[in-house]
Amino acid sequence: MKKITLIFVLLLMISGVGFAQKVKQDTIRIQTSGQCEMCKERIEKALAYEKGVKSADYNEENAVVTVIYHPDKTNPDKLRKAITALGHDADDQPGDPKAYAKLPNCCKKPQDRK
């Protein structure tokens, strides 16, 4: 009986090795032109819908969004494009002008506020 139990435990351990493998994740920090809490909500929500994104955390103080993502499903360029589609700049890529024009006044760059 002890041998059967030992064999059963060994088989479970061997089969469990495949489940213990970690999925590779990368982290990127993207400088944005976001200004306020509304920007934070907009950017984090948009990135949450991007395939491969595990989490997105926007820091209002320095306007940087930290994204943890699966590199086999997305890449930094796609993440930046998702942000620029909202009208916000993403690193050196300017936000979409049409989307930027639709942003609330508080979400626009200080020099563009009315």
C-alpha positions in Angstrom: 0.0 0.0 0.0 2.9 2.4 0.8 4.4 1.7 -2.6 1.1 2.6 -4.4 0.8 5.8 -2.4 4.4 6.7 -3.1 3.9 6.1 -6.9 0.7 8.1 -6.8 2.4 11.1 -5.1 5.3 10.9 -7.6 2.9 10.9 -10.5 1.1 13.9 -9.1 4.3 15.8 -8.6 5.5 15.0 -12.2 2.2 16.0 -13.8 2.1 19.2 -11.6 5.4 20.4 -13.1 3.7 21.7 -16.2 1.2 23.6 -14.2 3.9 25.3 -12.1 5.5 27.0 -15.2 5.2 30.8 -15.0 3.9 32.8 -17.9 6.4 35.4 -18.9 5.4 39.0 -18.1 7.1 42.3 -18.9 6.6 45.8 -17.4 6.7 49.1 -19.2 6.4 52.7 -18.0 4.8 55.1 -20.5 5.0 58.8 -20.0 1.6 60.3 -20.9 0.0 63.7 -21.2 -2.8 62.8 -18.7 -3.7 65.5 -16.2 -6.4 64.3 -13.7 -8.4 61.5 -12.1 -10.6 61.3 -15.3 -7.5 60.7 -17.4 -6.4 58.0 -14.9 -9.7 56.2 -15.3 -9.8 56.6 -19.0 -6.3 55.3 -19.6 -6.5 52.4 -17.1 -9.9 51.3 -18.5 -8.7 51.4 -22.1 -5.6 49.4 -21.3 -7.6 46.8 -19.3 -9.4 46.0 -22.6 -6.1 45.5 -24.5 -5.3 41.8 -25.1 -2.4 40.7 -23.0 -2.5 43.4 -20.4 -2.5 42.1 -16.8 -2.6 45.4 -15.1 -2.3 49.2 -15.7 -1.6 51.7 -13.0 -1.6 55.4 -13.7 0.3 57.8 -11.4 -1.2 61.3 -11.6 1.8 62.9 -9.9 4.2 62.1 -12.7 1.7 61.2 -15.5 3.3 57.7 -15.9 1.3 54.6 -16.5 2.9 51.3 -15.5 1.7 48.4 -17.5 2.3 44.7 -16.8 1.7 42.7 -19.9 2.3 39.3 -21.6 4.8 39.9 -24.4 3.5 37.0 -26.4 0.1 38.8 -26.7 1.0 42.5 -27.1 4.0 44.8 -27.2 4.9 48.4 -26.2 4.0 49.9 -29.5 0.4 48.5 -29.3 0.1 49.8 -25.7 1.3 53.3 -26.8 -1.1 53.2 -29.7 -4.0 52.4 -27.3 -3.1 55.5 -25.3 -2.7 57.8 -28.2 -6.1 56.7 -29.6 -7.6 58.3 -26.5 -6.0 61.6 -27.4 -3.2 61.4 -24.8 0.5 61.5 -25.7 2.4 58.2 -25.1 6.1 58.8 -24.7 7.2 60.4 -27.9 4.0 59.6 -29.8 1.4 62.4 -30.0 -2.2 61.7 -29.1 -4.8 61.5 -31.9 -5.9 65.1 -32.6 -9.6 64.2 -33.1 -9.7 62.3 -29.8 -7.8 65.1 -28.1 -10.3 67.7 -29.2 -13.1 65.6 -27.6 -11.3 65.4 -24.2 -12.8 67.4 -21.3 -11.0 70.7 -20.7 -9.4 69.4 -17.4 -7.8 66.5 -19.4 -6.1 68.7 -21.9 -2.6 70.0 -21.6 -2.4 73.3 -19.6 -1.5 75.4 -22.6 -4.6 74.2 -24.5 -7.2 74.8 -21.7 -9.8 77.5 -22.4 
